[in-house]
Amino acid sequence: MAKLLGTLGAMATRKISVPLDEELVRRARQQDRAGADKSDVAVIEEALAVYLGLRALDDARAQGALGREQADRLAVEEVRATRRERHHAG
């Protein structure tokens, strides 16, 4: 999953306009411990990356290769690795 999230962070960006519910953005910022220091774009990009990572985790669980505890531990490790990468890149 770090590879997936790392790839997302390394992709070229393009400007898009998407109307978002202000309350949803506010809640995403509240969930992000460092959200006060980030732009709305950074908070939303991280939220989307986490969402995609959780979807990948659900898919992996459905395939049954890992037990729930192992999958949860792996997910936590991957999220931490992604945050470290973003912190060092920014």
JOBEL-V337513 format. One record per pair of residues at least 24 apart in sequence whose C-alpha atoms are under 7 Angstrom apart, sorted by the first residue. I is the first residue (numbers start at 0). J is the second residue. If there is no record, write none. Layout:
I;J
I;J
This chain:
0;52
0;77
1;77
1;80
1;81
4;48
4;81
5;81
